[in-house]
Amino acid sequence: MTSALPTGRSAGPDHRVVVRAGAESLASGTGGPTRAAVLLGAADAARRGVGAPLPTAERADVDRITARTTTALGEEALRAAFEHGAGPAPEEAAALARTPTAH
C-alpha cells in the first residue's frame, strides 16, 4: 500500500497529522481499524500529490499501522478503505485526521 518514492520534499504537516491520527484510530474502539486504513490512504495520496516520499522516520509507523489494520480488517477491506481515503481532497483528509476518535 505504501509507495517507494525517492527521498526529497516533505508532504508537510498535514501528512504527519494524518499518520498520527491513523495510529490513534487503531487504539480507539469501534471503527478504529477502518478509520486507520482510510487515513493511510489519505496520507499516501497527500505524499503522492506533492511528489514526496514516505519519510524514513515514518516508515516503521506506517508499516506497523498497515500490519495491524490488515490483521483487523483483512486485505480486501483494507484495500477498499485505503482507496476510499485516497479519494478526498487533501483538506478533507486533514479535517478527518483532526476529528477526535471515540473512545
Protein Blocks (a to p, Z undefined) as FASTA:
>chain_A
ZZcddedddebjmlmmmmmmmmmmmmmcehklmmmmmmmmmmmmmmmmnopacdfklmmm
mmmmmmmmmmmnommlmmmmmmmmmmpcfklmmmmmmpccdZZ
